[in-house]
Amino acid sequence: MDIAAVKKLKVAELKAELKKRGLSTDGLKAVLSKRLQEAIEANGAQQEEETVDDMMEVEESQQEPQQQVQQPPAKRKKVEASAPAPAPAAKPPPAPPVKV
């Protein structure tokens, strides 16, 4: 949203935009409009800083060749086929109830 569009917004729309940004929605239309304009300007400066930081990171990564370390293949133990494992022992049946 640009600053020119802020001037055309109704009070309810200004409050909705401010609420989205976590800002106070109290005040007259002039106050709300100014608050939203300042938030937009501040957000634009923040985005510009993030863009510059991102561009610098990309340039740095392109300048530094990345060395890939090759690891030797993992040694695996050879497992021979053998007889299937014995089945687990069956549980004994429950004891009959004791009458007193």
Distance bins in CASP14 RR format, pairs under 12 A and 6 or more apart:
PFRMAT RR
TARGET T0000
AUTHOR 0000-0000-0000
RMODE 2
METHOD distances of the structure
MODEL  1
1 7 0 0 0 0 0 1 0 0 0 0 0
1 8 0 0 0 0 0 1 0 0 0 0 0
1 9 0 0 0 0 1 0 0 0 0 0 0
1 13 0 0 0 0 0 1 0 0 0 0 0
1 14 0 0 0 0 0 1 0 0 0 0 0
1 16 0 0 0 0 0 1 0 0 0 0 0
1 17 1 0 0 1 0 0 0 0 0 0 0
1 18 0 0 0 0 0 1 0 0 0 0 0
1 20 0 0 0 0 0 1 0 0 0 0 0
1 21 0 0 0 0 0 1 0 0 0 0 0
1 36 0 0 0 0 1 0 0 0 0 0 0
1 37 0 0 0 0 1 0 0 0 0 0 0
1 39 0 0 0 0 1 0 0 0 0 0 0
1 40 1 0 0 1 0 0 0 0 0 0 0
1 41 0 0 0 0 0 1 0 0 0 0 0
1 43 0 0 0 0 1 0 0 0 0 0 0
1 44 0 0 0 0 0 1 0 0 0 0 0
2 8 0 0 0 0 0 1 0 0 0 0 0
2 9 0 0 0 0 0 1 0 0 0 0 0
2 36 0 0 0 0 0 1 0 0 0 0 0
2 37 0 0 0 0 1 0 0 0 0 0 0
2 40 1 0 0 1 0 0 0 0 0 0 0
2 41 0 0 0 0 0 1 0 0 0 0 0
2 43 0 0 0 0 0 1 0 0 0 0 0
2 44 0 0 0 0 0 1 0 0 0 0 0
3 9 0 0 0 0 0 1 0 0 0 0 0
3 33 0 0 0 0 1 0 0 0 0 0 0
3 34 0 0 0 0 0 1 0 0 0 0 0
3 36 0 0 0 0 1 0 0 0 0 0 0
3 37 1 0 1 0 0 0 0 0 0 0 0
3 38 0 0 0 0 1 0 0 0 0 0 0
3 39 0 0 0 0 0 1 0 0 0 0 0
3 40 1 0 0 1 0 0 0 0 0 0 0
3 41 1 0 0 1 0 0 0 0 0 0 0
3 42 0 0 0 0 0 1 0 0 0 0 0
3 43 0 0 0 0 0 1 0 0 0 0 0
3 44 0 0 0 0 0 1 0 0 0 0 0
4 33 0 0 0 0 0 1 0 0 0 0 0
4 37 0 0 0 0 1 0 0 0 0 0 0
4 40 0 0 0 0 0 1 0 0 0 0 0
5 13 0 0 0 0 1 0 0 0 0 0 0
5 14 0 0 0 0 0 1 0 0 0 0 0
5 17 0 0 0 0 1 0 0 0 0 0 0
5 33 0 0 0 0 0 1 0 0 0 0 0
5 36 0 0 0 0 1 0 0 0 0 0 0
5 37 0 0 0 0 0 1 0 0 0 0 0
5 40 0 0 0 0 1 0 0 0 0 0 0
6 13 0 0 0 0 1 0 0 0 0 0 0
6 14 1 0 0 1 0 0 0 0 0 0 0
6 17 1 0 0 1 0 0 0 0 0 0 0
6 18 0 0 0 0 0 1 0 0 0 0 0
6 29 0 0 0 0 0 1 0 0 0 0 0
6 30 0 0 0 0 0 1 0 0 0 0 0
6 32 0 0 0 0 1 0 0 0 0 0 0
6 33 1 0 1 0 0 0 0 0 0 0 0
6 34 0 0 0 0 1 0 0 0 0 0 0
6 35 0 0 0 0 1 0 0 0 0 0 0
6 36 1 0 1 0 0 0 0 0 0 0 0
6 37 1 0 1 0 0 0 0 0 0 0 0
6 38 0 0 0 0 0 1 0 0 0 0 0
6 39 0 0 0 0 1 0 0 0 0 0 0
6 40 1 0 0 1 0 0 0 0 0 0 0
6 41 0 0 0 0 0 1 0 0 0 0 0
7 13 0 0 0 0 0 1 0 0 0 0 0
7 14 0 0 0 0 0 1 0 0 0 0 0
7 29 0 0 0 0 1 0 0 0 0 0 0
7 30 0 0 0 0 0 1 0 0 0 0 0
7 32 0 0 0 0 0 1 0 0 0 0 0
7 33 1 0 0 1 0 0 0 0 0 0 0
7 34 0 0 0 0 0 1 0 0 0 0 0
7 36 0 0 0 0 1 0 0 0 0 0 0
7 37 0 0 0 0 1 0 0 0 0 0 0
7 40 0 0 0 0 0 1 0 0 0 0 0
8 14 0 0 0 0 0 1 0 0 0 0 0
8 17 0 0 0 0 0 1 0 0 0 0 0
8 29 0 0 0 0 0 1 0 0 0 0 0
8 33 0 0 0 0 1 0 0 0 0 0 0
8 36 0 0 0 0 0 1 0 0 0 0 0
9 15 0 0 0 0 1 0 0 0 0 0 0
9 16 0 0 0 0 1 0 0 0 0 0 0
9 17 1 0 0 1 0 0 0 0 0 0 0
9 18 0 0 0 0 0 1 0 0 0 0 0
9 29 0 0 0 0 1 0 0 0 0 0 0
9 32 0 0 0 0 1 0 0 0 0 0 0
9 33 1 0 0 1 0 0 0 0 0 0 0
9 35 0 0 0 0 0 1 0 0 0 0 0
9 36 1 0 0 1 0 0 0 0 0 0 0
9 37 0 0 0 0 0 1 0 0 0 0 0
9 40 0 0 0 0 0 1 0 0 0 0 0
10 16 0 0 0 0 1 0 0 0 0 0 0
10 17 0 0 0 0 0 1 0 0 0 0 0
10 29 0 0 0 0 1 0 0 0 0 0 0
10 32 0 0 0 0 0 1 0 0 0 0 0
10 33 0 0 0 0 0 1 0 0 0 0 0
11 17 0 0 0 0 0 1 0 0 0 0 0
11 18 0 0 0 0 0 1 0 0 0 0 0
11 25 0 0 0 0 1 0 0 0 0 0 0
11 26 0 0 0 0 0 1 0 0 0 0 0
11 27 0 0 0 0 1 0 0 0 0 0 0
11 28 0 0 0 0 1 0 0 0 0 0 0
11 29 1 0 1 0 0 0 0 0 0 0 0
11 30 0 0 0 0 0 1 0 0 0 0 0
11 31 0 0 0 0 0 1 0 0 0 0 0
11 32 1 0 0 1 0 0 0 0 0 0 0
11 33 0 0 0 0 1 0 0 0 0 0 0
11 36 0 0 0 0 0 1 0 0 0 0 0
12 18 0 0 0 0 0 1 0 0 0 0 0
12 19 0 0 0 0 0 1 0 0 0 0 0
12 25 0 0 0 0 1 0 0 0 0 0 0
12 29 0 0 0 0 0 1 0 0 0 0 0
12 32 0 0 0 0 0 1 0 0 0 0 0
13 19 0 0 0 0 0 1 0 0 0 0 0
13 20 0 0 0 0 0 1 0 0 0 0 0
13 25 0 0 0 0 0 1 0 0 0 0 0
13 29 0 0 0 0 0 1 0 0 0 0 0
13 32 0 0 0 0 1 0 0 0 0 0 0
13 33 0 0 0 0 0 1 0 0 0 0 0
13 36 0 0 0 0 1 0 0 0 0 0 0
14 20 0 0 0 0 0 1 0 0 0 0 0
14 21 0 0 0 0 0 1 0 0 0 0 0
14 23 0 0 0 0 0 1 0 0 0 0 0
14 24 0 0 0 0 0 1 0 0 0 0 0
14 25 0 0 0 0 1 0 0 0 0 0 0
14 26 0 0 0 0 0 1 0 0 0 0 0
14 27 0 0 0 0 1 0 0 0 0 0 0
14 28 0 0 0 0 0 1 0 0 0 0 0
14 29 1 0 0 1 0 0 0 0 0 0 0
14 30 0 0 0 0 0 1 0 0 0 0 0
14 31 0 0 0 0 1 0 0 0 0 0 0
14 32 1 0 1 0 0 0 0 0 0 0 0
14 33 1 0 0 1 0 0 0 0 0 0 0
14 34 0 0 0 0 0 1 0 0 0 0 0
14 35 0 0 0 0 1 0 0 0 0 0 0
14 36 1 0 1 0 0 0 0 0 0 0 0
14 37 0 0 0 0 0 1 0 0 0 0 0
14 39 0 0 0 0 0 1 0 0 0 0 0
14 40 0 0 0 0 0 1 0 0 0 0 0
15 21 0 0 0 0 0 1 0 0 0 0 0
15 22 0 0 0 0 0 1 0 0 0 0 0
15 23 0 0 0 0 1 0 0 0 0 0 0
15 24 0 0 0 0 1 0 0 0 0 0 0
15 25 1 0 1 0 0 0 0 0 0 0 0
15 26 0 0 0 0 1 0 0 0 0 0 0
15 27 0 0 0 0 1 0 0 0 0 0 0
15 28 0 0 0 0 0 1 0 0 0 0 0
15 29 0 0 0 0 1 0 0 0 0 0 0
15 31 0 0 0 0 0 1 0 0 0 0 0
15 32 1 0 0 1 0 0 0 0 0 0 0
15 33 0 0 0 0 0 1 0 0 0 0 0
15 35 0 0 0 0 0 1 0 0 0 0 0
15 36 0 0 0 0 1 0 0 0 0 0 0
16 22 0 0 0 0 0 1 0 0 0 0 0
16 23 0 0 0 0 0 1 0 0 0 0 0
16 25 0 0 0 0 1 0 0 0 0 0 0
16 32 0 0 0 0 0 1 0 0 0 0 0
16 36 0 0 0 0 0 1 0 0 0 0 0
17 23 0 0 0 0 1 0 0 0 0 0 0
17 25 0 0 0 0 1 0 0 0 0 0 0
17 32 0 0 0 0 1 0 0 0 0 0 0
17 33 0 0 0 0 1 0 0 0 0 0 0
17 35 0 0 0 0 1 0 0 0 0 0 0
17 36 1 0 1 0 0 0 0 0 0 0 0
17 37 0 0 0 0 0 1 0 0 0 0 0
17 39 0 0 0 0 1 0 0 0 0 0 0
17 40 0 0 0 0 1 0 0 0 0 0 0
17 43 0 0 0 0 0 1 0 0 0 0 0
18 24 1 0 0 1 0 0 0 0 0 0 0
18 25 1 0 1 0 0 0 0 0 0 0 0
18 26 0 0 0 0 1 0 0 0 0 0 0
18 27 0 0 0 0 0 1 0 0 0 0 0
18 29 0 0 0 0 0 1 0 0 0 0 0
18 31 0 0 0 0 0 1 0 0 0 0 0
18 32 1 0 0 1 0 0 0 0 0 0 0
18 33 0 0 0 0 1 0 0 0 0 0 0
18 34 0 0 0 0 0 1 0 0 0 0 0
18 35 1 0 0 1 0 0 0 0 0 0 0
18 36 1 0 1 0 0 0 0 0 0 0 0
18 37 0 0 0 0 0 1 0 0 0 0 0
18 38 0 0 0 0 0 1 0 0 0 0 0
18 39 1 0 0 1 0 0 0 0 0 0 0
18 40 0 0 0 0 0 1 0 0 0 0 0
19 25 1 0 1 0 0 0 0 0 0 0 0
19 26 0 0 0 0 0 1 0 0 0 0 0
19 32 0 0 0 0 0 1 0 0 0 0 0
19 35 0 0 0 0 0 1 0 0 0 0 0
19 36 0 0 0 0 0 1 0 0 0 0 0
19 39 0 0 0 0 0 1 0 0 0 0 0
20 36 0 0 0 0 1 0 0 0 0 0 0
20 39 0 0 0 0 1 0 0 0 0 0 0
20 40 0 0 0 0 0 1 0 0 0 0 0
20 43 0 0 0 0 0 1 0 0 0 0 0
21 32 0 0 0 0 0 1 0 0 0 0 0
21 35 0 0 0 0 1 0 0 0 0 0 0
21 36 1 0 0 1 0 0 0 0 0 0 0
21 37 0 0 0 0 0 1 0 0 0 0 0
21 38 0 0 0 0 0 1 0 0 0 0 0
21 39 1 0 1 0 0 0 0 0 0 0 0
21 40 0 0 0 0 1 0 0 0 0 0 0
21 42 0 0 0 0 1 0 0 0 0 0 0
21 43 1 0 0 1 0 0 0 0 0 0 0
21 46 0 0 0 0 0 1 0 0 0 0 0
22 35 0 0 0 0 0 1 0 0 0 0 0
22 36 0 0 0 0 0 1 0 0 0 0 0
22 39 0 0 0 0 1 0 0 0 0 0 0
22 43 0 0 0 0 0 1 0 0 0 0 0
23 31 0 0 0 0 0 1 0 0 0 0 0
23 32 0 0 0 0 1 0 0 0 0 0 0
23 34 0 0 0 0 0 1 0 0 0 0 0
23 35 1 0 1 0 0 0 0 0 0 0 0
23 36 1 0 0 1 0 0 0 0 0 0 0
23 37 0 0 0 0 0 1 0 0 0 0 0
23 38 0 0 0 0 1 0 0 0 0 0 0
23 39 1 0 1 0 0 0 0 0 0 0 0
23 40 0 0 0 0 0 1 0 0 0 0 0
23 42 0 0 0 0 0 1 0 0 0 0 0
23 43 0 0 0 0 0 1 0 0 0 0 0
24 31 0 0 0 0 1 0 0 0 0 0 0
24 32 0 0 0 0 1 0 0 0 0 0 0
24 34 0 0 0 0 0 1 0 0 0 0 0
24 35 1 0 0 1 0 0 0 0 0 0 0
24 36 0 0 0 0 0 1 0 0 0 0 0
24 38 0 0 0 0 0 1 0 0 0 0 0
24 39 0 0 0 0 0 1 0 0 0 0 0
25 31 0 0 0 0 0 1 0 0 0 0 0
25 32 1 0 0 1 0 0 0 0 0 0 0
25 35 0 0 0 0 1 0 0 0 0 0 0
25 36 0 0 0 0 0 1 0 0 0 0 0
26 32 0 0 0 0 1 0 0 0 0 0 0
26 35 0 0 0 0 1 0 0 0 0 0 0
27 33 0 0 0 0 0 1 0 0 0 0 0
27 34 0 0 0 0 0 1 0 0 0 0 0
27 35 0 0 0 0 1 0 0 0 0 0 0
27 36 0 0 0 0 0 1 0 0 0 0 0
28 34 0 0 0 0 1 0 0 0 0 0 0
28 35 0 0 0 0 0 1 0 0 0 0 0
29 35 0 0 0 0 0 1 0 0 0 0 0
29 36 0 0 0 0 0 1 0 0 0 0 0
30 36 0 0 0 0 0 1 0 0 0 0 0
30 37 0 0 0 0 0 1 0 0 0 0 0
31 37 0 0 0 0 0 1 0 0 0 0 0
31 38 0 0 0 0 0 1 0 0 0 0 0
32 38 0 0 0 0 0 1 0 0 0 0 0
32 39 0 0 0 0 0 1 0 0 0 0 0
33 39 0 0 0 0 0 1 0 0 0 0 0
33 40 0 0 0 0 0 1 0 0 0 0 0
34 40 0 0 0 0 0 1 0 0 0 0 0
34 41 0 0 0 0 0 1 0 0 0 0 0
35 41 0 0 0 0 0 1 0 0 0 0 0
35 42 0 0 0 0 0 1 0 0 0 0 0
36 42 0 0 0 0 0 1 0 0 0 0 0
36 43 0 0 0 0 0 1 0 0 0 0 0
37 43 0 0 0 0 0 1 0 0 0 0 0
37 44 0 0 0 0 0 1 0 0 0 0 0
38 44 0 0 0 0 0 1 0 0 0 0 0
38 45 0 0 0 0 0 1 0 0 0 0 0
39 45 0 0 0 0 0 1 0 0 0 0 0
39 46 0 0 0 0 0 1 0 0 0 0 0
40 46 0 0 0 0 0 1 0 0 0 0 0
40 47 0 0 0 0 0 1 0 0 0 0 0
41 47 0 0 0 0 0 1 0 0 0 0 0
41 48 0 0 0 0 0 1 0 0 0 0 0
42 48 0 0 0 0 0 1 0 0 0 0 0
42 49 0 0 0 0 0 1 0 0 0 0 0
43 49 0 0 0 0 0 1 0 0 0 0 0
43 50 0 0 0 0 0 1 0 0 0 0 0
44 50 0 0 0 0 1 0 0 0 0 0 0
44 51 0 0 0 0 1 0 0 0 0 0 0
45 51 0 0 0 0 0 1 0 0 0 0 0
45 52 0 0 0 0 0 1 0 0 0 0 0
46 52 0 0 0 0 0 1 0 0 0 0 0
46 53 0 0 0 0 0 1 0 0 0 0 0
47 53 0 0 0 0 0 1 0 0 0 0 0
47 54 0 0 0 0 0 1 0 0 0 0 0
48 54 0 0 0 0 0 1 0 0 0 0 0
48 55 0 0 0 0 0 1 0 0 0 0 0
49 55 0 0 0 0 0 1 0 0 0 0 0
49 56 0 0 0 0 0 1 0 0 0 0 0
50 56 0 0 0 0 0 1 0 0 0 0 0
50 57 0 0 0 0 0 1 0 0 0 0 0
51 57 0 0 0 0 0 1 0 0 0 0 0
51 58 0 0 0 0 0 1 0 0 0 0 0
52 58 0 0 0 0 0 1 0 0 0 0 0
52 59 0 0 0 0 0 1 0 0 0 0 0
53 59 0 0 0 0 0 1 0 0 0 0 0
53 60 0 0 0 0 0 1 0 0 0 0 0
54 60 0 0 0 0 0 1 0 0 0 0 0
54 61 0 0 0 0 0 1 0 0 0 0 0
55 61 0 0 0 0 0 1 0 0 0 0 0
55 62 0 0 0 0 0 1 0 0 0 0 0
56 62 0 0 0 0 0 1 0 0 0 0 0
56 63 0 0 0 0 0 1 0 0 0 0 0
57 63 0 0 0 0 0 1 0 0 0 0 0
57 64 0 0 0 0 0 1 0 0 0 0 0
58 64 0 0 0 0 0 1 0 0 0 0 0
60 66 0 0 0 0 0 1 0 0 0 0 0
END
